[in-house]
Amino acid sequence: MKTLLRIDSSIRLTNSHTRELTNYFEEAWLRKNPDGNVIRRCLMKNPVPHLTQEVFDTFQNSDESLNADSLSDALVDEIKRADYLLIGSPLYNLGLPSSLKAYFDHIVRSGITFEIENDVYKGLLGEKRAILITARASYSSPENHDDFQKGYLEQILAFIGIKHIETVSVEGVEDTDSNLTQILAYAKEKIDLMFEPSNELSWLGEFTNKDRQEITQLRTAQAKAIISGDATAYASLCTEDIQLLIPAKDLVSGQDAFLKIERALFKNAKFDTFRKMPVCIQRSGDLAVEVGRLEVTMKNKGYSSGVFSSRQKYTHIFRRTNNGWRISLLMSNPSE
Ligand SMILES: Cc1cc2nc3c(=O)[nH]c(=O)nc-3n(C[C@H](O)[C@H](O)[C@H](O)COP(=O)(O)O)c2cc1C
């Protein structure tokens, strides 16, 4: 039986966007795991107190820290039992809610959730999947450095060994121009995608392990470039004669034209998810044709249709060059 530990930290008990999404995730998780066990920890209703010297001293003494009555031990036991960790964390004053910080101060413990071996820190809570649901009134921008929440959460979870982390963020929730219903619908779509079975990819033809590795890395690098809006990085994954084919749009041919079109695209469209689910890849000489499904969600409003439809079929062609495998044709059909 799988266990989900759900932690909510919004001070709002009603009309909270993070709670709406943690609820949505929990319901989807229970549909997938009907015998599953959900542990709910609401840090608003039951706040974890700030750490005190007295409590911290018990952490240093391994005998005392075994005291089964201590809150910290109970919290550690809870998170250790969980297979999935779901955290709802609104952005408060550029950081995470202090209630959530207090929670982490109670579970990050030397010898219990992390250890130091030959001067190297090692997290002890591996093999869990964490899902972070974050919300903020404004839009984030990498230039403003005004979000010390997501980075902290990812680092602290990795510190105790949880490295499989997925984030669902809603931004601009108090922007009068934004469409809140749509923002939340995108977030729910992203959660739905987490529960879809991934198809097994068929490799047809002769692919060495190196070929498979390079093509797999190409897909990851493509998603990374698109999510970070880096047109130069994207173009560098393509051949000089890259072709971009989108029905009812002009053919884009060659790296310069590709770079121009992607730069223009990333100016306005901010991608939240770009997930390729390849179904089949077939090799013929130095070419490999891949078909699959592509799922896309956007951070910003106004890009819900056309080339940005959330689900579409794609055909991509890779070519082996002197610099390894590169993308040489991108074709997708938003209406399929
Ligand atoms: C105390 C407080 C501080 C906030 N600070 C920020 C902030 O620094 N940046 C921001 O974009 N939004 C900020 N907000 C807005 C919240 O992040 C936003 O309302 C979010 O939806 C709250 O999550 P919830 O809907 O789950 O309660 C703040 C809200 C509160 C109550």
The ligand as an SDF file (V2000), in Angstrom:
LIG
                    3D

 31 33  0  0  0  0  0  0  0  0999 V2000
    1.6220   37.2470    3.7080 C   0  0  0  0  0  0  0  0  0  0  0  0
    1.6040   37.1670    2.2180 C   0  0  0  0  0  0  0  0  0  0  0  0
    2.7430   37.4830    1.5090 C   0  0  0  0  0  0  0  0  0  0  0  0
    2.7520   37.3870    0.1030 C   0  0  0  0  0  0  0  0  0  0  0  0
    3.8970   37.6560   -0.5780 N   0  0  0  0  0  0  0  0  0  0  0  0
    3.9130   37.5350   -1.9330 C   0  0  0  0  0  0  0  0  0  0  0  0
    5.1120   37.8080   -2.6700 C   0  0  0  0  0  0  0  0  0  0  0  0
    6.1590   38.0930   -2.1310 O   0  0  0  0  0  0  0  0  0  0  0  0
    5.0620   37.7050   -4.0270 N   0  0  0  0  0  0  0  0  0  0  0  0
    3.9230   37.3450   -4.6830 C   0  0  0  0  0  0  0  0  0  0  0  0
    3.9560   37.2640   -5.9020 O   0  0  0  0  0  0  0  0  0  0  0  0
    2.7960   37.0450   -4.0010 N   0  0  0  0  0  0  0  0  0  0  0  0
    2.7630   37.1440   -2.6480 C   0  0  0  0  0  0  0  0  0  0  0  0
    1.6060   36.8680   -1.9440 N   0  0  0  0  0  0  0  0  0  0  0  0
    0.4240   36.3640   -2.6770 C   0  0  0  0  0  0  0  0  0  0  0  0
    0.2890   34.8530   -2.5550 C   0  0  0  0  0  0  0  0  0  0  0  0
    1.4530   34.1670   -2.9590 O   0  0  0  0  0  0  0  0  0  0  0  0
   -0.8820   34.3760   -3.4030 C   0  0  0  0  0  0  0  0  0  0  0  0
   -2.0580   35.0040   -2.9460 O   0  0  0  0  0  0  0  0  0  0  0  0
   -1.0720   32.8680   -3.3740 C   0  0  0  0  0  0  0  0  0  0  0  0
   -2.1620   32.5190   -4.1760 O   0  0  0  0  0  0  0  0  0  0  0  0
   -1.3310   32.3900   -1.9700 C   0  0  0  0  0  0  0  0  0  0  0  0
   -1.5450   30.9900   -1.9790 O   0  0  0  0  0  0  0  0  0  0  0  0
   -2.9630   30.4040   -1.5750 P   0  0  0  0  0  0  0  0  0  0  0  0
   -3.9250   30.8820   -2.6450 O   0  0  0  0  0  0  0  0  0  0  0  0
   -2.8030   28.9330   -1.5820 O   0  0  0  0  0  0  0  0  0  0  0  0
   -3.3090   30.9510   -0.2170 O   0  0  0  0  0  0  0  0  0  0  0  0
    1.5880   36.9790   -0.5650 C   0  0  0  0  0  0  0  0  0  0  0  0
    0.4180   36.6830    0.1730 C   0  0  0  0  0  0  0  0  0  0  0  0
    0.4260   36.7660    1.5500 C   0  0  0  0  0  0  0  0  0  0  0  0
   -0.8250   36.4150    2.3190 C   0  0  0  0  0  0  0  0  0  0  0  0
  1  2  1  0
  2  3  1  0
  2 30  2  0
  3  4  2  0
  4  5  1  0
  4 28  1  0
  5  6  2  0
  6  7  1  0
  6 13  1  0
  7  8  2  0
  7  9  1  0
  9 10  1  0
 10 11  2  0
 10 12  1  0
 12 13  2  0
 13 14  1  0
 14 15  1  0
 14 28  1  0
 15 16  1  0
 16 17  1  0
 16 18  1  0
 18 19  1  0
 18 20  1  0
 20 21  1  0
 20 22  1  0
 22 23  1  0
 23 24  1  0
 24 25  2  0
 24 26  1  0
 24 27  1  0
 28 29  2  0
 29 30  1  0
 30 31  1  0
M  END
$$$$
